[in-house]
Amino acid sequence: MGENMDKLDVIIIGSGPGGYVAAIRAGQLGLKTALIEKDKDLGGTCLNIGCIPSKALLTSSDHFVFAKKEAAKHGILLDNPRVDLSTMQKRKDKVVKALTGGVRQLMKTNKVMVLEGMGTITAPGKVSVKSSSGETQEIETKNIVIATGSVPIELPSAKFDGKTIVSSTEALCFEEAPKKFLVIGAGAIGLELGSVWNRLGSEVTILEFLPRIALGFDLELSNLLQRALTSQGIKFHLETKVTGVKVENGRAVATATKANETLTFEADRVLVSVGRRPFSEGLGAEKVGVEFDEKKRIKVDKHFRTNVKGIFAIGDVIAGPMLAHKAEDEGIACIENIAGKSGHVNYDAIPGIIYTNPELAGVGITEDQAKEKGMNVRVGKFPFRANGRALANEDVEGVVKFIADAKTDRILGAHILQHTASELIAEPASVIEFGGSSEDLGRTTHSHPTLSEAVKEAALAVEKRALHIMNR
């Protein structure tokens, strides 16, 4: 940048959902903005090696299961359907390319300057960008937003080698389904990628340190999900601690302890999906005095300001759930605060989803969390087997559950297990956002026949008023 160029209003480091959405909002508000990205494609983990490619494979593999096991029930006779994995992977790559290209176009539309390279904060208001060819330039700005996201956590006893012991990145790109696939960690990533390869022919075993799967989601629905995935052929070992993984001749042997017993598991591929950690080091934040917490997350106030004036942080590098939509909303709120408006995020209304089949979705508090906090709540439940559209779809697995304040009837949480839970959860999330009650939702007309009627019925069930089931 030439010396005579005006100083930028904001530099955003990282082009994932948090960073690129912040850049769009900054452009809309007329702020002079630069976006720095170390990779050649924009979109971060989510678009390139996370949410989007995994959903592409989940959809493709789900279609295969339908063709193989469900189509005949509908009178559709398909003889011996087979998978062409390279075509499936090419389709996934095409989806990713369309979206990353779309983000680049959005940067142009919103007059955001995109710089490829590693961004390092050298002083408050100063960022140096080192391109892949080794050239370095320093740019000045009034504000810096750190949006550098997260990376997979490595187990000391099972270090990634990119071939046999892999992270989600490589597990999205296998050229053939591993015969035996071992997954360490039963969170969203482990369950989703375990599902993909189970559907495509792998023998999948999932090891989990905790006594349950899907931590953070409603326990009752998580247990129902585990039952569904077990019936699909996935084996689970809970309360199982992995002590080591050895690789010999391209095959892995994992050892683990379960109730004082030592277990061994052989596998062709091992996915370590025990969570993600903030990608917060090495970008100069610590050198300019930005404070971190004990988990290496950047400390911010409710306006996303760090302790250093003019430096902000959003998304996976700060506290809270590591979710793309949480990062997006923080990016918008952060930029609005920089522009002198008042942006905020309602952390009580952020849905979380596991995209297995059935999908598990939740927003707000769970029944167990309400009990732990000693809250007086009422619970309403409705099963999809009593829903007309679910029956017509031959998709009756699952349930909707509401948690409402016993005194005010305000909705505090909603949890859904169903093939389309990721879409259905949006309604309770918006009612929570507006501070609505179970009665508000229960009195809202829902089209018939739809799966969304089960959401209405569960809301009515809070007051034992569900229509299409015997109320106890």
C-alpha positions as CSV (number, residue, x, y, z in Angstrom):
1,M,0.0,0.0,0.0
2,G,1.3,3.4,-0.9
3,E,2.2,5.9,1.8
4,N,-0.5,8.4,0.6
5,M,-3.3,5.8,0.9
6,D,-5.9,6.6,3.6
7,K,-5.7,4.5,6.7
8,L,-8.2,1.6,6.6
9,D,-11.1,1.5,9.1
10,V,-10.9,-2.2,9.7
11,I,-8.7,-5.2,9.0
12,I,-10.2,-8.6,9.5
13,I,-7.8,-11.5,9.9
14,G,-9.4,-14.8,8.8
15,S,-12.1,-15.3,6.1
16,G,-14.2,-18.0,7.7
17,P,-17.9,-17.4,8.4
18,G,-17.1,-15.0,11.2
19,G,-14.5,-13.0,9.2
20,Y,-16.1,-12.8,5.8
21,V,-19.6,-12.0,7.2
22,A,-17.9,-9.2,9.3
23,A,-16.3,-7.9,6.1
24,I,-19.7,-7.9,4.3
25,R,-21.3,-5.9,7.2
26,A,-18.4,-3.5,7.2
27,G,-18.8,-2.9,3.5
28,Q,-22.5,-2.3,4.0
29,L,-21.8,0.3,6.6
30,G,-19.3,2.0,4.4
31,L,-16.1,1.1,6.4
32,K,-12.9,0.9,4.4
33,T,-12.1,-2.8,4.9
34,A,-9.4,-5.4,4.2
35,L,-9.7,-9.1,4.7
36,I,-6.6,-11.2,5.2
37,E,-6.6,-15.0,4.4
38,K,-3.6,-17.3,4.5
39,D,-5.2,-19.9,2.2
40,K,-5.9,-19.3,-1.5
41,D,-9.7,-19.9,-1.0
42,L,-11.9,-17.9,1.2
43,G,-14.5,-19.4,3.6
44,G,-12.2,-20.9,6.2
45,T,-12.6,-24.4,7.7
46,C,-16.4,-24.2,7.4
47,L,-16.7,-23.9,3.6
48,N,-13.5,-25.7,2.6
49,I,-12.9,-28.6,5.0
50,G,-15.8,-28.5,7.5
51,C,-19.5,-27.9,7.6
52,I,-20.2,-27.7,3.8
53,P,-18.2,-30.6,2.4
54,S,-19.4,-32.8,5.3
55,K,-23.0,-32.0,4.5
56,A,-22.4,-32.8,0.9
57,L,-21.2,-36.2,1.8
58,L,-23.9,-36.8,4.4
59,T,-26.6,-36.0,1.8
60,S,-25.0,-38.2,-0.9
61,S,-24.5,-41.2,1.5
62,D,-28.0,-40.7,2.8
63,H,-29.4,-41.0,-0.8
64,F,-27.4,-44.2,-1.2
65,V,-29.0,-45.7,2.0
66,F,-32.4,-44.7,0.7
67,A,-31.7,-46.4,-2.7
68,K,-30.5,-49.5,-0.9
69,K,-32.9,-49.9,2.0
70,E,-35.9,-47.6,1.7
71,A,-36.8,-47.1,-2.0
72,A,-38.5,-50.5,-2.3
73,K,-41.1,-49.5,0.4
74,H,-42.1,-46.7,-1.9
75,G,-42.5,-49.1,-4.8
76,I,-39.2,-47.9,-6.4
77,L,-37.2,-51.0,-7.4
78,L,-33.5,-50.4,-7.7
79,D,-31.4,-53.5,-8.3
80,N,-28.1,-53.5,-6.6
81,P,-27.3,-49.8,-6.2
82,R,-23.5,-49.1,-6.0
83,V,-21.4,-46.1,-5.0
84,D,-19.0,-44.3,-7.3
85,L,-17.0,-42.6,-4.6
86,S,-14.9,-40.4,-7.0
87,T,-18.1,-38.9,-8.5
88,M,-19.4,-38.4,-5.0
89,Q,-16.2,-36.6,-4.0
90,K,-16.2,-34.5,-7.2
91,R,-19.8,-33.3,-6.4
92,K,-18.7,-32.4,-2.9
93,D,-15.7,-30.4,-4.4
94,K,-18.0,-28.6,-6.9
95,V,-20.3,-27.5,-4.0
96,V,-17.3,-26.1,-2.1
97,K,-16.0,-24.3,-5.2
98,A,-19.3,-22.7,-5.9
99,L,-19.5,-21.3,-2.3
100,T,-15.9,-20.1,-2.0
101,G,-16.3,-18.4,-5.4
102,G,-19.5,-16.8,-4.1
103,V,-17.7,-15.4,-1.1
104,R,-15.0,-13.9,-3.3
105,Q,-17.7,-12.2,-5.4
106,L,-19.4,-10.9,-2.2
107,M,-16.1,-9.3,-1.2
108,K,-16.0,-7.4,-4.6
109,T,-19.7,-6.4,-4.3
110,N,-19.0,-4.9,-0.8
111,K,-15.7,-3.2,-1.9
112,V,-13.6,-5.3,0.5
113,M,-9.9,-5.6,-0.3
114,V,-8.8,-9.2,0.0
115,L,-5.1,-9.9,0.8
116,E,-3.7,-13.5,0.5
117,G,-1.1,-14.2,3.2
118,M,-0.4,-14.7,6.9
119,G,-1.6,-11.8,8.9
120,T,0.5,-10.8,11.9
121,I,-0.3,-7.9,14.3
122,T,2.9,-6.0,14.8
123,A,1.4,-3.1,16.9
124,P,-2.1,-1.8,17.6
125,G,-3.4,-0.6,14.2
126,K,-0.6,-2.3,12.3
127,V,-0.7,-5.7,10.5
128,S,2.0,-7.3,8.4
129,V,0.9,-9.7,5.6
130,K,3.3,-12.3,4.4
131,S,2.2,-13.9,1.1
132,S,2.9,-17.5,0.1
133,S,5.6,-16.2,-2.2
134,G,7.4,-14.7,0.8
135,E,6.7,-11.0,0.1
136,T,5.7,-8.9,3.2
137,Q,3.7,-5.7,3.3
138,E,2.6,-3.7,6.4
139,I,-0.9,-2.1,6.4
140,E,-2.4,0.4,8.9
141,T,-5.9,0.5,10.2
142,K,-8.0,2.0,13.0
143,N,-9.4,-1.4,14.1
144,I,-8.3,-5.0,13.9
145,V,-10.7,-8.0,14.1
146,I,-9.2,-11.4,14.9
147,A,-11.3,-14.1,13.3
148,T,-8.8,-16.9,12.9
149,G,-11.0,-19.8,14.0
150,S,-9.9,-23.1,15.3
151,V,-8.1,-26.3,14.5
152,P,-8.6,-30.0,15.5
153,I,-7.2,-31.0,18.9
154,E,-4.5,-33.6,18.6
155,L,-4.2,-36.4,21.1
156,P,-0.7,-36.9,22.5
157,S,-1.2,-40.7,22.3
158,A,-2.6,-40.5,18.7
159,K,-0.8,-37.8,16.8
160,F,-2.1,-37.0,13.3
161,D,-0.1,-38.5,10.4
162,G,-2.5,-37.5,7.7
163,K,-2.8,-41.0,6.4
164,T,-3.8,-43.5,9.0
165,I,-4.5,-41.3,12.0
166,V,-6.5,-38.4,10.6
167,S,-8.5,-35.3,11.4
168,S,-11.8,-34.4,9.9
169,T,-9.9,-32.8,7.0
170,E,-8.6,-36.1,5.6
171,A,-11.7,-38.1,6.7
172,L,-13.7,-36.0,4.2
173,C,-11.4,-37.0,1.3
174,F,-10.9,-40.8,1.5
175,E,-10.6,-42.3,-2.0
176,E,-12.2,-45.5,-0.7
177,A,-14.3,-46.4,2.3
178,P,-11.9,-47.8,5.0
179,K,-12.8,-51.5,5.8
180,K,-12.5,-50.7,9.5
181,F,-13.0,-47.1,10.7
182,L,-12.3,-46.2,14.3
183,V,-13.6,-42.8,15.5
184,I,-12.3,-41.3,18.8
185,G,-14.9,-38.8,20.2
186,A,-18.7,-39.0,19.9
187,G,-19.4,-35.3,19.3
188,A,-20.9,-33.8,16.1
189,I,-17.8,-34.4,13.9
190,G,-17.2,-38.0,15.0
191,L,-20.9,-38.9,14.7
192,E,-21.3,-37.2,11.3
193,L,-18.2,-38.7,9.7
194,G,-18.8,-42.0,11.4
195,S,-22.3,-42.0,9.7
196,V,-20.9,-41.1,6.3
197,W,-18.4,-44.0,6.2
198,N,-20.8,-46.4,7.9
199,R,-23.3,-45.7,5.1
200,L,-20.6,-46.2,2.4
201,G,-19.6,-49.6,3.7
202,S,-17.1,-49.1,6.5
203,E,-17.3,-51.1,9.8
204,V,-17.4,-48.1,12.2
205,T,-16.6,-48.1,15.9
206,I,-16.8,-45.0,18.0
207,L,-15.0,-44.6,21.3
208,E,-16.1,-41.9,23.8
209,F,-14.5,-41.0,27.1
210,L,-17.8,-39.8,28.6
211,P,-20.7,-42.0,29.6
212,R,-22.8,-40.5,26.8
213,I,-22.6,-39.3,23.2
214,A,-23.4,-35.7,21.9
215,L,-22.4,-33.7,25.0
216,G,-24.2,-30.4,25.2
217,F,-27.4,-31.8,23.7
218,D,-30.5,-33.1,25.6
219,L,-29.6,-36.4,27.2
220,E,-32.9,-38.2,26.5
221,L,-32.6,-37.3,22.7
222,S,-28.9,-38.1,22.6
223,N,-29.6,-41.6,23.9
224,L,-32.4,-42.1,21.3
225,L,-29.9,-41.0,18.6
226,Q,-27.3,-43.5,19.9
227,R,-29.9,-46.2,19.6
228,A,-30.8,-45.2,16.1
229,L,-27.1,-45.1,15.0
230,T,-26.5,-48.5,16.7
231,S,-29.3,-50.0,14.6
232,Q,-27.7,-48.5,11.5
233,G,-24.6,-50.6,12.3
234,I,-22.3,-48.2,14.3
235,K,-20.7,-49.7,17.4
236,F,-20.2,-47.5,20.5
237,H,-17.9,-47.9,23.5
238,L,-18.6,-45.3,26.1
239,E,-16.6,-44.4,29.2
240,T,-13.6,-45.6,27.2
241,K,-10.3,-43.8,27.4
242,V,-7.8,-44.2,24.5
243,T,-4.3,-44.8,25.8
244,G,-2.5,-45.1,22.5
245,V,-2.6,-45.7,18.8
246,K,0.3,-47.5,17.1
247,V,0.6,-47.7,13.3
248,E,2.3,-50.6,11.6
249,N,2.3,-51.2,7.8
250,G,-0.5,-48.6,7.3
251,R,-2.8,-50.3,9.8
252,A,-3.6,-48.9,13.3
253,V,-4.0,-50.7,16.6
254,A,-5.6,-48.6,19.3
255,T,-5.5,-49.5,23.0
256,A,-8.1,-48.2,25.5
257,T,-9.3,-48.8,29.0
258,K,-12.9,-49.3,30.0
259,A,-13.8,-50.1,33.6
260,N,-10.3,-51.4,34.5
261,E,-10.3,-53.5,31.4
262,T,-7.8,-53.0,28.5
263,L,-9.4,-53.2,25.0
264,T,-7.7,-53.2,21.6
265,F,-9.2,-52.1,18.3
266,E,-7.7,-52.7,14.9
267,A,-8.5,-50.2,12.1
268,D,-7.5,-49.1,8.6
269,R,-8.2,-45.5,9.5
270,V,-8.5,-43.7,12.8
271,L,-10.4,-40.3,13.0
272,V,-9.5,-38.3,16.1
273,S,-12.4,-35.9,16.7
274,V,-12.1,-34.9,20.3
275,G,-12.8,-31.2,19.8
276,R,-11.1,-28.1,18.4
277,R,-8.8,-25.5,19.9
278,P,-8.5,-21.8,19.1
279,F,-6.1,-20.9,16.3
280,S,-4.9,-17.9,18.4
281,E,-1.2,-18.2,18.6
282,G,1.4,-16.9,16.2
283,L,-0.6,-14.0,14.9
284,G,1.1,-11.5,17.2
285,A,-1.8,-10.9,19.6
286,E,0.3,-12.0,22.6
287,K,3.2,-9.8,21.5
288,V,1.0,-6.6,21.6
289,G,-0.4,-7.6,25.0
290,V,-3.8,-9.2,24.2
291,E,-5.0,-11.3,27.1
292,F,-5.9,-15.0,26.8
293,D,-7.7,-17.3,29.1
294,E,-6.5,-20.7,30.3
295,K,-7.8,-22.4,27.2
296,K,-5.8,-20.1,24.9
297,R,-9.0,-18.2,23.9
298,I,-8.8,-14.5,23.5
299,K,-10.6,-12.6,26.3
300,V,-13.2,-10.1,25.1
301,D,-15.9,-7.9,26.7
302,K,-19.5,-8.0,25.5
303,H,-18.6,-5.7,22.6
304,F,-15.9,-8.1,21.4
305,R,-13.2,-5.7,22.5
306,T,-9.9,-7.2,23.8
307,N,-7.9,-5.4,26.5
308,V,-5.9,-3.7,23.8
309,K,-7.6,-0.6,22.2
310,G,-8.6,-1.1,18.6
311,I,-8.3,-4.9,18.7
312,F,-11.4,-7.1,18.6
313,A,-12.0,-10.9,18.4
314,I,-14.9,-13.1,17.3
315,G,-15.8,-16.7,16.6
316,D,-13.9,-19.8,17.6
317,V,-11.0,-17.8,19.1
318,I,-13.2,-16.5,21.9
319,A,-15.3,-18.3,24.5
320,G,-18.6,-20.0,23.6
321,P,-19.7,-22.8,21.2
322,M,-17.5,-23.3,18.2
323,L,-20.2,-22.8,15.6
324,A,-20.2,-21.0,12.2
325,H,-23.5,-19.2,12.9
326,K,-22.3,-18.0,16.3
327,A,-19.2,-16.6,14.6
328,E,-21.3,-14.9,11.9
329,D,-23.6,-13.1,14.4
330,E,-20.5,-12.1,16.5
331,G,-18.9,-10.7,13.3
332,I,-22.0,-8.6,12.5
333,A,-22.3,-7.3,16.1
334,C,-18.6,-6.6,16.4
335,I,-18.6,-4.5,13.2
336,E,-21.7,-2.6,14.3
337,N,-20.0,-1.7,17.5
338,I,-17.0,-0.5,15.6
339,A,-19.3,1.6,13.4
340,G,-20.9,3.2,16.5
341,K,-24.1,1.2,16.5
342,S,-25.0,-1.3,19.2
343,G,-24.6,-4.9,18.1
344,H,-25.1,-7.8,20.4
345,V,-25.6,-11.6,20.3
346,N,-28.2,-13.5,22.3
347,Y,-26.3,-16.6,23.5
348,D,-29.6,-18.2,24.8
349,A,-30.9,-18.6,21.3
350,I,-28.0,-20.2,19.4
351,P,-29.0,-23.6,18.0
352,G,-26.6,-26.6,17.8
353,I,-27.1,-29.4,15.3
354,I,-25.7,-32.9,14.6
355,Y,-26.4,-33.8,11.0
356,T,-26.8,-37.5,11.3
357,N,-30.0,-39.3,10.3
358,P,-32.0,-38.6,12.3
359,E,-30.6,-35.1,12.9
360,L,-30.3,-33.9,16.5
361,A,-30.9,-30.2,17.1
362,G,-31.2,-28.1,20.3
363,V,-31.5,-24.5,21.4
364,G,-31.5,-23.0,24.9
365,I,-31.3,-25.1,28.0
366,T,-31.8,-28.9,28.4
367,E,-34.0,-30.6,30.9
368,D,-30.9,-31.7,32.9
369,Q,-29.5,-28.2,32.9
370,A,-32.8,-26.9,34.3
371,K,-32.7,-29.5,37.1
372,E,-29.0,-28.6,37.9
373,K,-29.9,-25.0,38.2
374,G,-32.9,-25.8,40.4
375,M,-35.3,-24.2,37.9
376,N,-39.0,-24.9,38.0
377,V,-39.9,-26.0,34.5
378,R,-42.5,-27.9,32.6
379,V,-41.7,-30.2,29.7
380,G,-43.8,-30.9,26.6
381,K,-43.0,-33.7,24.2
382,F,-44.5,-35.0,21.0
383,P,-43.4,-38.0,18.9
384,F,-43.2,-37.9,15.1
385,R,-44.9,-41.3,14.8
386,A,-48.1,-39.4,15.6
387,N,-47.5,-36.8,12.8
388,G,-49.3,-37.3,9.5
389,R,-46.5,-35.9,7.2
390,A,-43.9,-38.1,9.0
391,L,-46.1,-41.2,8.3
392,A,-46.5,-40.2,4.7
393,N,-42.8,-39.7,4.4
394,E,-42.1,-43.0,6.1
395,D,-39.9,-41.0,8.4
396,V,-41.4,-41.5,11.9
397,E,-38.3,-41.7,14.0
398,G,-37.8,-38.9,16.6
399,V,-39.5,-36.5,19.0
400,V,-39.8,-32.8,19.8
401,K,-39.3,-31.6,23.4
402,F,-39.9,-28.2,24.9
403,I,-38.6,-26.8,28.3
404,A,-40.7,-23.9,29.5
405,D,-40.7,-21.8,32.7
406,A,-43.4,-23.3,35.0
407,K,-44.5,-19.8,36.1
408,T,-44.3,-17.6,33.0
409,D,-44.5,-20.3,30.3
410,R,-41.5,-18.7,28.6
411,I,-39.7,-21.2,26.3
412,L,-36.2,-21.8,27.7
413,G,-35.2,-24.7,25.5
414,A,-36.3,-26.8,22.5
415,H,-34.8,-30.1,21.3
416,I,-35.6,-32.1,18.2
417,L,-34.6,-35.5,16.9
418,Q,-35.8,-36.0,13.3
419,H,-34.5,-36.2,9.7
420,T,-35.1,-32.5,9.3
421,A,-34.4,-31.3,12.8
422,S,-31.9,-28.7,11.5
423,E,-34.6,-26.8,9.7
424,L,-37.4,-27.3,12.3
425,I,-35.2,-25.9,15.2
426,A,-35.3,-22.4,13.5
427,E,-38.9,-21.8,14.7
428,P,-38.3,-22.4,18.4
429,A,-35.0,-20.4,18.1
430,S,-36.9,-17.4,16.8
431,V,-39.6,-17.7,19.5
432,I,-36.9,-17.8,22.2
433,E,-35.3,-14.7,20.6
434,F,-38.6,-12.8,21.0
435,G,-39.1,-14.1,24.5
436,G,-42.2,-16.0,23.5
437,S,-44.1,-18.7,25.5
438,S,-45.1,-22.3,24.7
439,E,-48.7,-21.0,24.3
440,D,-47.6,-18.4,21.7
441,L,-46.1,-21.2,19.6
442,G,-48.9,-23.6,20.3
443,R,-51.5,-21.1,19.2
444,T,-49.7,-20.3,15.9
445,T,-51.3,-21.9,12.9
446,H,-49.0,-24.5,11.3
447,S,-49.8,-25.8,7.8
448,H,-51.2,-29.3,7.5
449,P,-49.7,-31.8,6.8
450,T,-46.2,-30.8,7.8
451,L,-43.5,-32.0,10.2
452,S,-43.6,-28.5,11.8
453,E,-47.0,-29.5,13.3
454,A,-45.0,-31.8,15.7
455,V,-43.3,-28.7,17.0
456,K,-46.7,-27.0,17.6
457,E,-48.0,-30.2,19.3
458,A,-44.9,-30.4,21.6
459,A,-45.5,-26.7,22.6
460,L,-49.1,-27.5,23.4
461,A,-48.0,-30.6,25.4
462,V,-46.3,-28.3,27.9
463,E,-49.8,-27.6,29.2
464,K,-51.0,-31.2,28.4
465,R,-53.0,-29.9,25.4
466,A,-51.4,-31.8,22.6
467,L,-54.2,-32.9,20.2
468,H,-53.0,-36.0,18.4
469,I,-51.8,-38.0,21.4
470,M,-53.1,-39.2,24.7
471,N,-52.1,-36.6,27.2
472,R,-50.9,-38.1,30.5
